[in-house]
Amino acid sequence: MTSTVSAKGQIVIPSGLRKRLGIKKGTRLSVSTRGGELILKPLSGQYFHEFPDKLDLKGLTVDDLLRERRKEKAKE
C-alpha cells in the first residue's frame, strides 16, 4: 500500500487499514518516529476522550497513561 503526502502534509490512510484499526473521523493518532520510520498509533479508549486537550501529561507517555488506567480499573 502507498499513500501520497499533500502540499499541506496530509496523507490518506487506506480504508482497509482504517477499518482494521478502528480509525474513524475524529480518531486521535499518536505520531512518532523510530529510526527512519513514521509510526501512527490510534489513541482509543474512554480515558482519552474524557480529557481531550486538557490533560496535563507531565512527561508521561501514552503507554504510561494506559498502564496507570489499567491499574485503576483493576482496583474497581
VOTOR-373192 format. One line per field, with one value per atom (N, C-alpha, C, CB): residue number from 1; residue in one letter; x, y, z. Coordinates in steps of 0.2 Angstrom, whole numbers, plus 2048, in hexadecimal, padded with zeros to 3 digits. Glycine has a CB too. Layout:
i = NUM_...
aa = a_...
c1 = X_...
c2 = Y_...
c3 = Z_...
% end
This chain:
i = 1_1_1_1_2_2_2_2_3_3_3_3_4_4_4_4_5_5_5_5_6_6_6_6_7_7_7_7_8_8_8_8_9_9_9_9_10_10_10_10_11_11_11_11_12_12_12_12_13_13_13_13_14_14_14_14_15_15_15_15_16_16_16_16_17_17_17_17_18_18_18_18_19_19_19_19_20_20_20_20_21_21_21_21_22_22_22_22_23_23_23_23_24_24_24_24_25_25_25_25_26_26_26_26_27_27_27_27_28_28_28_28_29_29_29_29_30_30_30_30_31_31_31_31_32_32_32_32_33_33_33_33_34_34_34_34_35_35_35_35_36_36_36_36_37_37_37_37_38_38_38_38_39_39_39_39_40_40_40_40_41_41_41_41_42_42_42_42_43_43_43_43_44_44_44_44_45_45_45_45_46_46_46_46_47_47_47_47_48_48_48_48_49_49_49_49_50_50_50_50_51_51_51_51_52_52_52_52_53_53_53_53_54_54_54_54_55_55_55_55_56_56_56_56_57_57_57_57_58_58_58_58_59_59_59_59_60_60_60_60_61_61_61_61_62_62_62_62_63_63_63_63_64_64_64_64_65_65_65_65_66_66_66_66_67_67_67_67_68_68_68_68_69_69_69_69_70_70_70_70_71_71_71_71_72_72_72_72_73_73_73_73_74_74_74_74_75_75_75_75_76_76_76_76
aa = m_m_m_m_t_t_t_t_s_s_s_s_t_t_t_t_v_v_v_v_s_s_s_s_a_a_a_a_k_k_k_k_g_g_g_g_q_q_q_q_i_i_i_i_v_v_v_v_i_i_i_i_p_p_p_p_s_s_s_s_g_g_g_g_l_l_l_l_r_r_r_r_k_k_k_k_r_r_r_r_l_l_l_l_g_g_g_g_i_i_i_i_k_k_k_k_k_k_k_k_g_g_g_g_t_t_t_t_r_r_r_r_l_l_l_l_s_s_s_s_v_v_v_v_s_s_s_s_t_t_t_t_r_r_r_r_g_g_g_g_g_g_g_g_e_e_e_e_l_l_l_l_i_i_i_i_l_l_l_l_k_k_k_k_p_p_p_p_l_l_l_l_s_s_s_s_g_g_g_g_q_q_q_q_y_y_y_y_f_f_f_f_h_h_h_h_e_e_e_e_f_f_f_f_p_p_p_p_d_d_d_d_k_k_k_k_l_l_l_l_d_d_d_d_l_l_l_l_k_k_k_k_g_g_g_g_l_l_l_l_t_t_t_t_v_v_v_v_d_d_d_d_d_d_d_d_l_l_l_l_l_l_l_l_r_r_r_r_e_e_e_e_r_r_r_r_r_r_r_r_k_k_k_k_e_e_e_e_k_k_k_k_a_a_a_a_k_k_k_k_e_e_e_e
c1 = 804_800_804_7FB_802_806_801_80A_803_7FF_804_7FC_801_805_804_803_809_808_806_80F_801_7FE_803_7F7_801_805_804_803_7FF_7FE_801_7F6_804_807_802_80A_7FC_7F7_7F8_7F0_7F6_7F6_7EF_7FC_7EE_7E8_7EA_7E4_7E7_7E8_7E3_7E7_7E5_7E1_7DB_7E5_7D5_7CF_7D0_7C9_7D3_7D4_7D8_7D8_7DD_7E1_7DC_7E7_7D9_7D4_7CF_7D1_7CC_7C7_7CA_7C4_7D0_7D3_7D5_7D9_7D7_7DA_7D5_7E0_7CF_7C9_7CA_7C9_7CE_7CF_7C9_7D5_7C6_7C0_7C1_7B9_7BD_7BD_7BE_7B7_7C3_7C4_7C8_7BD_7CA_7CF_7D5_7D0_7D8_7DE_7E4_7DF_7E9_7EF_7F5_7F0_7F9_800_804_802_809_80D_814_80C_818_81F_824_820_82A_82F_833_833_836_83A_83F_837_845_84A_847_84B_847_844_83D_848_839_832_82E_831_828_823_81E_81F_81C_817_811_81B_80B_805_801_801_7FF_7FB_7F5_7FF_7EF_7E9_7E8_7E3_7E6_7E5_7DD_7E7_7DC_7D5_7D4_7D3_7CE_7CC_7C9_7D2_7C4_7C0_7C5_7BB_7CB_7CF_7D1_7D5_7D3_7D5_7D0_7D9_7CA_7C4_7C1_7BF_7C3_7C1_7C5_7C1_7CB_7CF_7D3_7D5_7CF_7D2_7D8_7CD_7D8_7DE_7E0_7DD_7DD_7DE_7E2_7D8_7E4_7E8_7EF_7E8_7F1_7F8_7FC_7F9_800_804_80A_806_80C_812_818_810_819_81E_81D_824_817_815_814_80F_815_813_80C_819_80A_803_803_801_809_809_809_810_80C_80C_805_811_801_7FA_7F6_7F8_7F7_7F3_7F4_7F4_7FA_7FC_7F9_804_7F9_7F6_7EF_7F8_7EB_7E4_7E2_7E2_7E6_7E5_7E5_7E9_7EA_7EB_7E5_7F1_7E2_7DC_7D6_7DB_7D5_7D0_7D0_7D0_7D6_7D7_7D5_7DE_7D5_7D4_7CC_7D7_7C8_7C1_7BD_7BF
c2 = 7FA_800_806_800_80B_812_817_813_81D_823_829_824_82E_834_83A_836_83D_843_849_844_84D_853_859_854_85E_864_867_86A_865_867_861_867_85C_857_852_85A_851_84C_846_84F_840_83A_837_835_832_82E_827_82E_825_81E_81A_81E_815_810_80E_80B_80D_80B_805_80B_800_7F9_7FA_7F5_7FE_7FF_803_803_808_80B_807_811_803_7FE_7F9_7FA_7F6_7F1_7F4_7EE_7FA_7FE_802_802_802_806_80D_804_810_817_81A_818_81F_822_82A_820_82D_835_837_838_83B_83D_839_83E_833_82F_833_828_833_836_831_839_833_82F_832_82E_82D_82E_82E_829_833_833_834_83A_82F_82E_82C_82A_82B_828_823_82E_81E_819_818_813_81A_81A_81E_813_81C_81F_81E_81E_81B_819_81E_812_820_824_81F_829_820_81B_81F_818_81D_81F_81A_821_81C_817_81B_815_817_81A_81A_816_820_821_81F_828_81A_818_817_812_816_815_81B_813_81A_81F_824_81D_822_826_82C_822_82B_831_836_82F_833_837_83B_833_839_83D_843_839_844_849_84B_847_84D_84E_852_852_859_85D_860_862_85E_861_85D_863_857_853_855_84B_856_858_851_85C_850_849_849_848_84E_84E_84A_84D_84A_846_83E_846_83C_835_833_833_82D_82B_828_826_827_824_81D_823_819_813_813_80F_818_81A_81B_81F_81F_821_81B_826_817_811_80C_80D_80B_807_809_806_810_812_811_819_812_811_80A_814_806_7FE_7FD_7FA_7FF_7FE_801_801_807_80A_805_811_803_7FF_7F8_7FD_7F5_7EF_7F0_7EC_7F6_7F7_7F7_7FD_7F9_7FA_7F4_7FE
c3 = 800_800_800_806_7FD_7FD_7FE_7F6_7FF_800_7FF_808_7FC_7FA_7FF_7F3_801_805_801_809_804_800_802_803_7FF_800_807_7FB_80A_811_816_813_814_818_81A_81E_817_818_814_817_817_814_814_816_810_810_813_80A_818_81B_817_823_813_810_814_80D_811_814_818_810_815_818_81F_813_81F_825_82A_824_828_82C_830_829_82C_82E_833_829_831_835_83C_832_83C_842_846_841_843_846_846_84E_841_840_83C_83C_840_83D_83D_841_83A_83A_842_837_843_84A_84E_84D_84C_850_850_84C_856_858_857_85F_854_852_856_84B_859_85B_855_861_854_84F_852_84A_84F_852_84C_858_84E_849_84D_846_849_84B_846_84E_847_841_83C_83F_836_830_82F_82A_834_832_836_835_833_836_839_831_83F_843_845_849_842_844_848_83E_84E_853_855_859_853_856_85D_853_860_867_868_86A_86C_86D_874_869_876_87C_880_881_884_887_88B_88C_88E_891_88E_893_887_883_881_87D_880_87E_884_87C_88A_890_891_896_88F_890_889_895_884_87E_87E_87A_87E_87E_884_879_88A_890_895_893_892_896_897_893_89D_89E_89F_8A5_89A_899_89E_892_8A0_8A5_8A3_8AC_89C_89A_899_89E_89A_899_892_89E_890_88A_88A_887_884_883_886_87C_886_889_890_887_893_89A_89D_89C_899_89B_89A_896_895_895_89A_88E_89C_8A1_8A8_8A2_8A9_8AF_8AF_8B0_8AA_8A9_8AA_8A2_8A8_8A9_8B0_8A4_8B3_8BB_8BE_8BD_8BC_8C0_8BE_8BD_8B8_8B7_8BA_8AF_8BB_8BF_8C6_8BE_8C9_8D0_8D1_8D3_8CC_8CC_8CD_8C6
% end
